[in-house]
Amino acid sequence: MSFGTNNTTAVALLLPVHIPGLRLLIAFTCIILYIFGYTGCLLSIITFSSRKLRHHSTGFLFLIMAFVDIFNLFASLQYFLDVIYQINVFAISIHWCRFFTIINYELYFGFSWIFVFISVDRWIKVEWPTKSQTLCTRQKFIYLCLFTLFLSLIQNIIYAFLCFNDDCGQKNLACEIFIHAVYITMYMTVPIAIILISISRTCLITINLKKRIRTSTSSSSQQQPQQQAIVDTTTSLKLESIVRCHSTTVTSRLSSSFVSSLSSSTTTTNNNHHHHHHPTQSQFLNTNNRLAYYRRRRSRIDAQMVILISINVAPFILVHIITEIAYLFEKYSIVVSQSTVARLIIILIYLSWYLISATRFYTNCLLSRIYREEFQNRLYMLRHGCKSRPRNSDRLSSRRYSSRYFLGSLVNGGESTTMNVKSIGMN
């Protein structure tokens, strides 16, 4: 008994030493979160508010996520007020308790399911690129986000008005079991499962695509001498027939039928613009090279998008599990309820949830090349008007607006964040 009494006295003496330091640490953490977090969210909004990105479903979802991050950081003020000024926003009145409960759960729901929509959107674009042009549109994702948030709002309102007593506590055990079951299922387990399935499937398809491109590139390099000999023979025969016929009409028909064996859409456009132009050996070889180039380029874009989604999803899953464990300790642990130090440590763990929103922009720019390029291009456009930032790939701009480039984008399937297919279609 004497040992237990001394131990209790020692803990009581240590509490005044640790509590001010922990409060100062939490206050400093909140200030850093607000300064860097709001700045990063505004820069994310600037990046994804460009006309090219916000009209694509993936860019639009990342733009929505930036606004969710802003509201999420604003919700973290409850811990700042609780630690620094000892103001518990849930204890002000039952009305404020219900209001903050609904807002918190809505933010948790939006935070989780926007990640689900981003992952599924990328999965559809990689596995079904032709169907994605009708399935993954901005308008459909707007309706989907509004519908799911509305259902979540109804569920949270029912819970807040039926399960809370006047002291902002659970009325009975059934309400407590209900909210835990809903949160663990719809806010944690189901979103994480869908995200993992989508990312794993996207990674598998991207890896297989890279293997096929590598195999086709090696086989095409081996068959290139044979193809060159065939092209030389066919071209020479064609030129002889052109000399014998002395007819522009016959020549154009022969050119159309010959080139259509390689690319019908390429021939049609070339015949419309150049009636007297005849394909040469280099044009046939360049067509295959360009198609292979666009396939490789599409594969690199898909790989970069997988990296961009993964660096957002991995911290989300990890922090989700850690904060849920901390919540269970706070709710049911006697040690946490009796110790101020333990409660402050729990608050520090909760702040890791808001750390994701505060650091999202910086981790994306640091680890994702495609995100970094879009941000630099957006800054350049804001600084120099509507003129895009010149890139190394812009050297092929004259060929990009040809029918070959449009064919290459169609073969690769779907949209990409760097291909301006809309402007090509207008050409």
Disulfide bonds with the S-S distance in Angstrom:
Cys97-Cys168 1.51
